[in-house]
């Protein structure tokens, strides 16, 4: 159902546009320039939090309504979920993989000027060499925690933490296709929601390499969920319950 795939991705794009704008406004006016502490009384932290809740609800409704459509066949394996023209898969995979690798190389080059440079170099190396995004995201969470542990302003890095956690869940759900536990609608929802959070986190202050890495991960999540949604098709003999 390619139409549904486009509708879901367009919903995420619109929600991410609002989320990014609200997050940018929060970064501009809600933190003191000298100390980085949060300014009390601002509405923008609440606007960002509300936008995240709205995005979760809207994407849940859009994604999970597919599960209730009668006589629908859901992909039950990784090849079935990623079925597409070879050129589409190749271009999408190569471009997004290259962006992620370039981001890792950029982070490696600039790591000497960052806090916890040793951890940053390991993160960069994992980004360039590993083919396991779950390992990359777990280590990125560790690096983010280490870097921000002394920062008393939780709202300054909360969106990044949420984005990394959601992306980790999204890739975990995707792994279910390879291990005989496919849940197509859950995989699509978490991929779209994680992509929304990754894009919303882009206005935050971080190195250019990490920005490119975050954008590449958002692109991967959108691409994989688009392919999965495109391969939900009308069934001849009713829905495939195990893949929903």
BELGIHU-V880564 format. One line per field, one symbol per residue. phi: phi as a letter, one per 40 degrees, with the letter a starting at -180 (. if undefined). A space follows every 10 residues. Layout:
# BELGIHU-V880564
phi->???
This chain:
# BELGIHU-V880564
phi->.ccccccccc dccccccccc ccccccccbb bcccbgcccc gcccdccccc cccccccccc cccccccccc fbbbcbaccc cbcaddcccc cccccccccc cccccccccc cccbcfcccc ccccccccbc bbcccdcccc cccccccbcc ccccccbccc cccccccccc ccccccccbg bcbcccccdc cccccdcccc cccccacdcc cccccccccc cccccccccc ccbcccbgcc ccbc
